[in-house]
Amino acid sequence: MTDPGMDLDGMDLDGMDLDGRLEEYLRIRRSLGYKLERDGKLLAQFIAWLHEQHAAAVTVEHAVAWVSLPAAGSGWLRLRMSVVRGFAAYLHTLDPAVPVPPAGLFPPGPHRAVPYLYSADELAALLAATDTLRYPLQRATYRTLIGLLAVTGLRVGEGIGLNDADLDDEHGVLTVTGKFNKLRQVPLHPSAVAALRAYQRQRRAAHPRPSTPALLVSTPGTRLSYVNVSATFVKLVRRAGLAPRSASCRPRPHDLRHSFAVATLLDWYRDGGDVAARLPLLSTYLGHVEPANTYWYLHAAPELLAQAAHRLDAHLGLPAQPAGRR
């Protein structure tokens, strides 16, 4: 029989240790810019309830029971469960035996789709799949569009809205029209400039007398439409062999933007830079009106939470811990 102070893998989660895990979790998340005042209060109440129940660990059954205590409505139930799931996911990174309550236990409400973060191999497979398209210009257009979104983090609408005049190939800068017609300049790597120049040459060969100022065009020479891009992307995903990771995590064009943002943040953590100071730069680069939209990416990948934890350990002078245990 399990000791009431132990979880399935033997980690002591009772008493002050579980409280300490909560303190550590909140400290890490707050170091990323989150205030978490409400989360902290709710999780403290959850842990106090666990102590009252003499619970052995954070289990799905206990999470559901606590979340289901008298509440104002379904929205509040979802909020409480999302807070518990976040903490349980953190405990799970420390010990895989700690379960994470599955999503969808309470009526769904408005929420962001779970980002599908493309690996380098998956992106390469997606680009290779463009070779299966029927027409040469179509192949070149989608290969260029996907590559551009992957290396700049542009929104799909921003990419298909680009005009030739927006590319300053001499200085390697794109002028992008974002939401609310806000303009921003996005610097390009020389390899991206070279790829865009090569595409323009192929496009001009196919359409010497363009009917549109668009940078990226369809096979007939018209500006790309969002509907057609989405339909073609679904076809490419299938041909690349990319499968959904869950019902709410499917490959989408917009996830190229998510992948760029998360990869940028991971690089900043790994090079030892001041992530908090750099976040406004990423927010500006991505065209976010609200900085909170950029902070959202900080919990889009488990790797980011792990990097933040390592950074916090180093700041506190704690010894490095093996993967999976801290």
ZIUR-V898296 format. One record per residue. N is the residue number from 1. RES is the residue in three letters. PSI is psi as a letter, one per 20 degrees, with the letter a starting at -180 (NA if undefined). Layout:
n: <N N>
res: <RES RES>
psi: <PSI PSI>
This chain:
n: <1 2 3 4 5 6 7 8 9 10 11 12 13 14 15 16 17 18 19 20 21 22 23 24 25 26 27 28 29 30 31 32 33 34 35 36 37 38 39 40 41 42 43 44 45 46 47 48 49 50 51 52 53 54 55 56 57 58 59 60 61 62 63 64 65 66 67 68 69 70 71 72 73 74 75 76 77 78 79 80 81 82 83 84 85 86 87 88 89 90 91 92 93 94 95 96 97 98 99 100 101 102 103 104 105 106 107 108 109 110 111 112 113 114 115 116 117 118 119 120 121 122 123 124 125 126 127 128 129 130 131 132 133 134 135 136 137 138 139 140 141 142 143 144 145 146 147 148 149 150 151 152 153 154 155 156 157 158 159 160 161 162 163 164 165 166 167 168 169 170 171 172 173 174 175 176 177 178 179 180 181 182 183 184 185 186 187 188 189 190 191 192 193 194 195 196 197 198 199 200 201 202 203 204 205 206 207 208 209 210 211 212 213 214 215 216 217 218 219 220 221 222 223 224 225 226 227 228 229 230 231 232 233 234 235 236 237 238 239 240 241 242 243 244 245 246 247 248 249 250 251 252 253 254 255 256 257 258 259 260 261 262 263 264 265 266 267 268 269 270 271 272 273 274 275 276 277 278 279 280 281 282 283 284 285 286 287 288 289 290 291 292 293 294 295 296 297 298 299 300 301 302 303 304 305 306 307 308 309 310 311 312 313 314 315 316 317 318 319 320 321 322 323 324 325 326>
res: <MET THR ASP PRO GLY MET ASP LEU ASP GLY MET ASP LEU ASP GLY MET ASP LEU ASP GLY ARG LEU GLU GLU TYR LEU ARG ILE ARG ARG SER LEU GLY TYR LYS LEU GLU ARG ASP GLY LYS LEU LEU ALA GLN PHE ILE ALA TRP LEU HIS GLU GLN HIS ALA ALA ALA VAL THR VAL GLU HIS ALA VAL ALA TRP VAL SER LEU PRO ALA ALA GLY SER GLY TRP LEU ARG LEU ARG MET SER VAL VAL ARG GLY PHE ALA ALA TYR LEU HIS THR LEU ASP PRO ALA VAL PRO VAL PRO PRO ALA GLY LEU PHE PRO PRO GLY PRO HIS ARG ALA VAL PRO TYR LEU TYR SER ALA ASP GLU LEU ALA ALA LEU LEU ALA ALA THR ASP THR LEU ARG TYR PRO LEU GLN ARG ALA THR TYR ARG THR LEU ILE GLY LEU LEU ALA VAL THR GLY LEU ARG VAL GLY GLU GLY ILE GLY LEU ASN ASP ALA ASP LEU ASP ASP GLU HIS GLY VAL LEU THR VAL THR GLY LYS PHE ASN LYS LEU ARG GLN VAL PRO LEU HIS PRO SER ALA VAL ALA ALA LEU ARG ALA TYR GLN ARG GLN ARG ARG ALA ALA HIS PRO ARG PRO SER THR PRO ALA LEU LEU VAL SER THR PRO GLY THR ARG LEU SER TYR VAL ASN VAL SER ALA THR PHE VAL LYS LEU VAL ARG ARG ALA GLY LEU ALA PRO ARG SER ALA SER CYS ARG PRO ARG PRO HIS ASP LEU ARG HIS SER PHE ALA VAL ALA THR LEU LEU ASP TRP TYR ARG ASP GLY GLY ASP VAL ALA ALA ARG LEU PRO LEU LEU SER THR TYR LEU GLY HIS VAL GLU PRO ALA ASN THR TYR TRP TYR LEU HIS ALA ALA PRO GLU LEU LEU ALA GLN ALA ALA HIS ARG LEU ASP ALA HIS LEU GLY LEU PRO ALA GLN PRO ALA GLY ARG ARG>
psi: <q p p i j q a h j j p o j r c h g h h h h g g g g h g g h h i i i q g k g g g g g g h h h g g h h g g h i l q h a o r g g h g g g g h i q p r h a h h h g h g g h h g g h g g h h g h h h h o i i o q p p q q j h q p q a p r q q p p o o p r h h h g h h g g h h h i i q g q g h g g h g h g g g g g g h h i h j q q g h h g i i q r h i i o n h g i l p p o p o b q k k p q q p o q q q h h h g g h h g g g h g h g h h h n h n q i q j q g p r r g i j r q q q h g h g g g h g g g h g g h i k p q q h r h j n q p q h h i h g g g g g g h g g g g g g h j j r n g h h i g h g h g g g i k p h p h h h g h h i i j i p h h g h g h h g g g g g h h i k q q q q q p i p NA>
